[in-house]
Amino acid sequence: MELTFDLPPDGGTELSALLERSGVDFVREEDRFRFRFSSGGCTWQTVCRCQGELVLVYGVHPAPVTDPARALALCGRLNARLAEGSLFLQEERFVFRTSAHLTEAFEAQARIAHALEYNAAVLSRWWERMAAEAQGLTLDP
């Protein structure tokens, strides 16, 4: 009996197929994909980077951060509550990163969809808090 293992699926190929099938208007630049997500009146840019079988999803909150120390404190508080991914600051913006590690073609697009959905859910859930903290304001918990 011979055991054979298929190579993991390519993240770029699987992400492209998922976005096309879902009707998402995206731009692909080699291993990077850019598109916009909207939920509950909030719109943000999502950037995905594909590295072989790994798909990294970055949701970028549009509000510019004016007080990095306060914003980093919020990142720490939210990261302690999040089950997956991490929130950080980059180029004066909140960025939430999730990922999908693709091991087999059968569930590759489902894993990517989960990473995208979780990313969008976190940004939507904490949208107002991030917007307020970006401006140096505090919302009541």
C-alpha positions in Angstrom: 0.0 0.0 0.0 1.4 3.4 -1.0 0.5 6.6 0.8 0.5 9.8 -1.3 0.0 13.3 -0.1 -1.1 16.1 -2.3 0.6 19.4 -2.1 -1.3 22.1 -0.1 -3.4 24.3 -2.3 -2.1 27.7 -3.5 -3.6 30.5 -1.4 -3.6 33.0 -4.3 -5.5 30.6 -6.6 -8.1 29.7 -3.9 -8.6 33.3 -2.7 -9.0 34.5 -6.3 -11.6 31.8 -7.0 -13.5 32.6 -3.8 -13.6 36.3 -4.4 -14.7 35.9 -8.1 -17.4 33.4 -7.1 -18.6 35.8 -4.4 -18.7 38.8 -6.8 -16.1 40.8 -4.9 -14.5 43.6 -6.9 -10.8 43.1 -6.1 -7.4 44.1 -7.4 -4.6 41.6 -7.5 -1.0 42.6 -7.5 1.1 39.4 -7.6 0.6 37.9 -4.1 -1.5 40.8 -2.8 -5.3 41.3 -3.1 -7.1 44.5 -2.2 -10.8 45.1 -1.9 -13.4 46.9 0.3 -15.7 45.4 2.8 -18.8 47.0 4.2 -21.0 46.1 7.2 -23.5 48.1 9.1 -22.6 51.4 7.4 -18.9 50.9 8.0 -16.5 50.5 5.0 -12.8 49.5 5.2 -10.0 48.2 3.0 -9.0 44.6 3.3 -5.6 43.5 2.0 -4.7 39.8 1.7 -1.3 38.5 1.2 -0.8 34.9 -0.1 2.4 33.0 0.7 2.0 29.5 -0.7 -0.6 27.7 1.5 -0.9 30.7 3.9 -3.4 33.5 3.4 -3.0 36.5 5.6 -6.0 38.9 5.9 -5.5 42.5 7.0 -8.6 44.6 7.8 -7.6 48.3 7.9 -9.7 50.7 9.9 -9.8 54.1 8.0 -9.6 56.5 11.0 -6.1 57.9 11.4 -4.7 57.5 14.9 -3.8 60.7 16.6 -2.7 59.2 20.0 -0.6 56.1 19.4 -0.2 55.3 23.1 -4.0 55.2 23.7 -4.5 53.2 20.5 -1.8 50.6 21.5 -3.5 50.3 24.9 -6.8 49.6 23.1 -5.0 47.0 20.9 -3.8 45.3 24.1 -7.3 45.2 25.7 -8.9 43.9 22.5 -6.2 41.3 21.8 -6.8 39.8 25.3 -10.5 39.2 24.2 -10.0 38.0 20.7 -9.9 34.2 20.0 -8.1 34.5 16.7 -5.9 37.1 15.0 -4.3 40.3 16.4 -4.9 44.0 16.4 -2.0 46.3 15.9 -1.1 49.8 14.5 0.5 50.3 11.2 1.0 53.6 9.4 -1.3 55.4 11.9 -4.2 53.0 11.4 -5.7 50.1 13.3 -5.1 46.8 11.5 -6.6 43.5 12.4 -4.9 40.4 11.0 -6.3 36.9 10.7 -5.0 34.0 8.7 -5.9 30.8 6.9 -3.5 27.9 6.6 -4.5 25.7 3.7 -3.8 22.0 4.0 -6.1 20.5 1.5 -8.1 21.7 -1.5 -11.4 20.4 -0.2 -11.7 23.0 2.6 -9.3 25.7 1.3 -12.0 28.2 0.4 -13.9 27.6 3.5 -10.9 28.3 5.6 -10.2 31.6 3.7 -13.9 32.5 4.0 -13.7 32.0 7.8 -10.6 34.2 8.1 -12.3 36.9 6.1 -15.6 36.7 8.0 -13.9 36.7 11.4 -11.8 39.7 10.4 -14.9 41.6 9.2 -16.8 40.6 12.4 -14.1 42.0 14.7 -13.8 45.3 12.7 -17.6 45.7 12.7 -17.9 44.8 16.4 -15.2 47.3 17.6 -15.6 49.9 14.9 -16.9 52.7 17.1 -14.4 52.0 19.8 -11.5 52.1 17.3 -12.8 55.3 15.7 -13.1 57.0 19.1 -9.7 55.9 20.3 -8.1 57.0 17.0 -9.3 60.5 17.8 -8.3 60.3 21.4 -11.8 59.9 22.8 -13.0 57.3 25.2 -16.3 55.5 24.9 -17.9 54.1 28.0 -17.4 50.3 28.2 
